[in-house]
Amino acid sequence: MKRKKKFCLNEAKRSEFISFSGTKEILADFHSAVTFLCYFLWVEAKESKKLFHTFAFNNLKRIKMYPEQLVKPMKAELTTVGFEDLTTPEAVDNAVRSAGTVLMVVNSVCGCAAGAARPGIKTALESSAKKPSKLTTVFAGFDTEATAQARKYFAPYPPSSPSIALFKDGKLVHFVERHHIEGRSADMIAEHLKQVFGEFC
């Protein structure tokens, strides 16, 4: 009867086998490490994206689109004739809640603000027999938080600038949107506002 040969490895084969097994283990560990690293980077990227969006959302309203040197003279066209420049949400709240009539102008850098809105408003105030009790203004793209707060009181009208709002005892009674200003002269804006003042002031 033939005896079965025992399976054995000589020293060279044994070393080769051990080396191969060790290599497999190293590769397996390396694959696990790479997988973990990729997952870690994915989680970090996802969290970073969340943090970025949170930061952007919380700070978007504070971003100033225009330099102060550009905005300052445009603000002065209204503040020099008695308008209060509202630069914070709290100032907007206090103005809207004032007793009597409050005119709130959303000022802007666009051409229709310079050519029609601001001169039309000033002409109306100079020539109208009746005038609002309080004159206020916010500047779109510059005092962004104040403008965003003001627009909450303009609902259901969508945001637009320039625009003109009239409040009476805290309630919005008249609103002039940008498309009512574009393409119209300063005199036309003035005549319209005089009629509005005569009705509500």
C-alpha positions as CSV (number, residue, x, y, z in Angstrom):
1,M,0.0,0.0,0.0
2,K,1.3,3.4,-1.0
3,R,1.6,6.0,1.7
4,K,0.1,9.4,1.0
5,K,2.7,12.0,0.7
6,K,2.6,14.7,3.3
7,F,2.2,18.2,2.0
8,C,5.1,20.3,3.0
9,L,7.0,23.3,1.7
10,N,10.7,23.8,1.6
11,E,12.2,26.9,3.1
12,A,12.2,28.9,-0.2
13,K,8.5,28.0,-0.9
14,R,7.5,28.7,2.7
15,S,9.2,32.1,2.6
16,E,7.5,32.9,-0.7
17,F,4.1,31.8,0.7
18,I,4.5,33.8,3.9
19,S,5.6,36.8,1.8
20,F,2.6,36.5,-0.5
21,S,0.2,36.2,2.5
22,G,1.8,39.2,4.2
23,T,1.4,41.2,1.0
24,K,-2.3,40.3,0.8
25,E,-2.7,41.5,4.4
26,I,-0.9,44.7,3.7
27,L,-3.0,45.3,0.5
28,A,-6.2,44.6,2.5
29,D,-5.1,47.0,5.2
30,F,-4.2,49.6,2.6
31,H,-7.5,49.2,0.8
32,S,-9.3,49.7,4.2
33,A,-7.2,52.7,5.0
34,V,-8.0,54.3,1.6
35,T,-11.7,53.5,1.9
36,F,-11.8,55.1,5.4
37,L,-9.8,58.1,4.1
38,C,-12.2,58.6,1.2
39,Y,-15.2,58.3,3.5
40,F,-13.7,60.8,6.0
41,L,-13.0,63.3,3.2
42,W,-16.5,62.9,1.9
43,V,-18.0,63.5,5.3
44,E,-15.7,66.5,5.8
45,A,-16.7,67.9,2.4
46,K,-20.3,67.4,3.2
47,E,-20.0,69.1,6.5
48,S,-17.9,71.9,5.0
49,K,-20.6,72.5,2.4
50,K,-23.3,72.7,5.1
51,L,-21.1,75.2,7.0
52,F,-20.5,77.3,3.9
53,H,-24.2,77.4,3.1
54,T,-25.1,78.3,6.7
55,F,-22.4,81.0,6.7
56,A,-23.5,82.4,3.3
57,F,-27.2,82.4,4.4
58,N,-26.5,84.1,7.7
59,N,-24.2,86.7,6.1
60,L,-25.8,87.4,2.8
61,K,-28.0,90.2,4.1
62,R,-24.9,91.9,5.5
63,I,-23.1,92.0,2.1
64,K,-22.7,95.5,0.6
65,M,-22.9,95.4,-3.2
66,Y,-21.8,99.0,-3.7
67,P,-18.9,101.1,-2.3
68,E,-19.8,103.9,0.2
69,Q,-18.2,106.5,-2.1
70,L,-20.8,105.7,-4.8
71,V,-23.8,105.5,-2.5
72,K,-23.2,108.5,-0.3
73,P,-24.2,111.3,-2.7
74,M,-27.3,109.4,-3.7
75,K,-28.3,109.1,-0.1
76,A,-27.6,112.8,0.4
77,E,-30.2,113.7,-2.3
78,L,-32.9,112.6,0.2
79,T,-31.3,113.1,3.6
80,T,-30.6,116.7,2.8
81,V,-34.3,117.4,2.4
82,G,-35.4,115.8,5.6
83,F,-35.3,112.0,5.1
84,E,-34.1,109.8,7.9
85,D,-31.5,107.2,6.7
86,L,-32.5,103.9,8.1
87,T,-29.5,101.5,8.4
88,T,-30.7,98.8,10.8
89,P,-33.8,96.5,11.0
90,E,-34.6,98.1,14.4
91,A,-34.7,101.6,12.9
92,V,-37.1,100.3,10.2
93,D,-39.4,98.7,12.7
94,N,-39.5,101.9,14.8
95,A,-40.2,104.0,11.7
96,V,-43.1,101.8,10.4
97,R,-44.7,101.7,13.8
98,S,-44.7,105.5,14.1
99,A,-48.1,107.3,14.4
100,G,-49.3,109.2,11.4
101,T,-48.1,108.7,7.8
102,V,-44.6,107.5,7.0
103,L,-43.0,107.7,3.6
104,M,-40.4,105.0,3.0
105,V,-38.3,105.2,-0.1
106,V,-36.1,102.3,-1.2
107,N,-33.3,104.2,-2.8
108,S,-30.9,102.6,-5.4
109,V,-28.1,103.2,-7.8
110,C,-30.2,102.6,-11.0
111,G,-30.9,105.2,-13.6
112,C,-34.6,105.4,-12.9
113,A,-33.9,106.3,-9.3
114,A,-31.6,109.2,-10.3
115,G,-33.7,110.4,-13.3
116,A,-37.3,109.9,-11.9
117,A,-37.7,108.6,-8.4
118,R,-35.5,111.0,-6.3
119,P,-36.3,114.2,-8.2
120,G,-40.0,113.3,-8.4
121,I,-40.2,112.6,-4.7
122,K,-38.5,115.9,-3.9
123,T,-40.8,117.9,-6.2
124,A,-43.9,116.3,-4.7
125,L,-42.8,117.2,-1.2
126,E,-42.0,120.8,-2.2
127,S,-45.3,121.4,-4.0
128,S,-47.8,119.3,-2.1
129,A,-50.2,120.9,0.3
130,K,-50.3,117.7,2.3
131,K,-47.2,115.8,3.3
132,P,-46.3,112.6,5.2
133,S,-45.6,113.0,8.9
134,K,-42.2,111.2,8.6
135,L,-39.8,110.8,5.8
136,T,-37.5,107.7,5.7
137,T,-35.3,105.8,3.3
138,V,-33.3,102.6,3.0
139,F,-30.7,101.9,0.4
140,A,-30.9,98.7,-1.6
141,G,-27.6,96.9,-2.1
142,F,-25.9,98.8,0.7
143,D,-28.0,98.8,3.9
144,T,-29.0,95.3,3.1
145,E,-30.4,94.2,6.5
146,A,-32.5,97.3,6.8
147,T,-33.8,96.9,3.2
148,A,-34.7,93.3,3.8
149,Q,-36.6,94.3,7.0
150,A,-38.4,97.1,5.1
151,R,-39.5,94.6,2.4
152,K,-41.2,92.5,5.0
153,Y,-43.7,95.3,5.5
154,F,-44.2,95.7,1.7
155,A,-45.9,92.3,1.3
156,P,-47.5,91.2,-0.9
157,Y,-45.5,93.3,-3.3
158,P,-42.3,91.6,-4.5
159,P,-38.9,93.3,-3.8
160,S,-38.0,96.0,-6.2
161,S,-35.8,99.1,-6.2
162,P,-36.4,102.0,-6.4
163,S,-39.8,101.8,-4.8
164,I,-41.9,104.0,-2.6
165,A,-44.1,103.0,0.3
166,L,-46.6,105.0,2.3
167,F,-47.7,103.7,5.8
168,K,-50.5,105.1,7.9
169,D,-50.5,104.1,11.6
170,G,-48.3,101.1,10.8
171,K,-50.3,99.9,7.8
172,L,-49.2,99.9,4.2
173,V,-51.7,102.1,2.3
174,H,-49.9,102.7,-1.0
175,F,-46.9,101.3,-2.8
176,V,-45.1,102.4,-6.0
177,E,-43.1,99.6,-7.6
178,R,-40.1,99.9,-9.8
179,H,-42.1,99.2,-13.0
180,H,-44.4,102.2,-12.1
181,I,-41.2,104.4,-12.1
182,E,-39.3,103.1,-15.1
183,G,-40.1,105.0,-18.3
184,R,-41.9,107.9,-16.4
185,S,-40.6,111.4,-15.9
186,A,-39.9,113.0,-12.5
187,D,-42.9,115.3,-13.0
188,M,-45.2,112.3,-13.6
189,I,-43.9,110.7,-10.4
190,A,-44.4,114.0,-8.5
191,E,-48.0,114.4,-9.7
192,H,-48.8,110.8,-8.7
193,L,-47.3,111.2,-5.2
194,K,-49.2,114.5,-4.7
195,Q,-52.5,112.7,-5.3
196,V,-51.4,110.0,-2.9
197,F,-50.5,112.5,-0.2
198,G,-53.7,114.3,-0.7
199,E,-55.7,111.1,-0.1
200,F,-53.8,109.6,2.9
201,C,-51.9,112.5,4.6
